[in-house]
Amino acid sequence: MLIDTHVHIGKVLDFEMRQEDVIYSMNRYGVDFSLVSSVDAVEFDHVGRAIPKALQTSQNEAFKRTLSFARRYPDRIGVTPWMKLYAETPDDEFIRLLEENRELVYGIKLHPFHSRVAPDDPRAEKVYEIARKYHLPVVSHTGGCEEARSIHLYNAAIKHPEISFVMVHMDLGSDNSEAIELLGKADNLYGDTTWVPVKSTLKAIERWGSGKILFGSDNPIDGADTYLHNKTGDRSLYQEYFNEFRAMVSPEDYDNIMYRNAVRLFGIHHK
């Protein structure tokens, strides 16, 4: 079994991630279940400039689009709604959408790089109230700017021990060392493999055990064959996770990272 805990749909900036590409890639590369958020809710561009309001998609509209996708494939797609922490607060409509579609929602997605709001900022507290009430883990991008440093998600995890937090990327663009150290300092803090070299995942397993890491990919950020190659045609690091990594760890460790931790953390009941 294989569960990808970090998948996207939507079109904004230079992102174009199509629903059909998600399903195609899952079928071709043997992914059984994906947790999906919509990049349509991005608030800031790659260099920290605010996207004009007229060109933004509301938090609730992005949520609806992801729910619609999951409704078509409820046994294969789960929803992690993308929260717009800078400009919006979860409102009554958001709560209604969540409650009416609770069986499709598995977590909540933060993106401090594209919202420029750190997870330990007071503006995130409303999200944590929802996560606590509905027993939803919080997954958050880490890396790329001050607001997105893993230390801020760690601070949120320490403040809210009843909520599980996942450090997506474990500090993208770094050697992952700070994030790996933080894994052991909070029982409710986890990491994922999105653009994380296998050598870093091996270090995390050696240090803290395989129960702390989940498989994630950013699929289909490099197109329908993101699991196979990047945009320049070079072999994707996910091929190493699918193939060589299996021989580097025990069968139990491999299964923990590739699906069991996700089943446990998000309550996924794949048929």
Number of C-alpha atoms within 10 A of each C-alpha: 11 19 25 26 33 26 24 28 26 18 15 19 12 9 16 17 24 17 17 13 18 24 19 16 19 23 11 12 15 13 20 18 25 25 25 30 29 27 24 26 25 25 29 19 16 11 10 13 11 16 15 9 10 6 10 16 17 18 24 21 14 23 23 19 17 28 26 14 17 22 17 10 14 17 16 18 26 27 32 28 29 26 28 25 26 17 13 12 16 15 11 9 10 17 14 11 15 20 13 10 15 13 12 23 23 24 26 21 24 27 26 28 25 27 22 21 21 28 30 18 14 12 16 19 16 14 20 21 13 15 18 17 10 15 17 21 23 26 25 26 26 30 23 17 16 15 22 26 23 29 20 18 29 24 16 21 24 18 11 16 14 15 20 22 27 28 31 32 26 32 26 21 12 13 14 20 13 14 27 25 12 20 23 16 13 15 15 20 25 26 29 24 27 25 18 24 16 17 11 16 24 16 14 23 18 11 14 16 14 21 18 23 28 29 25 25 23 22 25 26 22 19 19 21 21 24 26 20 17 15 12 7 11 9 14 17 20 23 15 15 21 16 10 12 17 15 10 13 15 12 10 11 18 19 17 21 25 24 21 20 22 23 16 12 18 19 14 19 9 13 8
